[in-house]
């Protein structure tokens, strides 16, 4: 019985640590801060949302609305949605990745 329990715990540990956190972004958060300040601050300064306050950039809201991942943020910034304009034509893909990294880095600090 003890061997089975150890085997189960080992498998669980391997699975848990084999997959990276899906929220982590490949971009550079420090570079993303500069892009964010130049392009996003008007509506999202300090992680708020001046248009739809409940859809802010705080971790709880990002999780609630399915936006707590680099892929989701990149898609939103690139394509826009609702009142948010698309930035795909204004920003390069690496700049958008950097913004996603910055937002995820700051989400639990705002």
Secondary structure, DSSP 4 states (H G I P E B T S, - for coil): -HHHHHHHHHHHHHHHHHS--TT--SS-HHHHHHHHHHHTHHHHGGG--SSSTTS-SSHHHHHHTT--SHHHHHHHHHH-BTTBPP-TTTS-HHHHHHHHHHHHHHTTT-
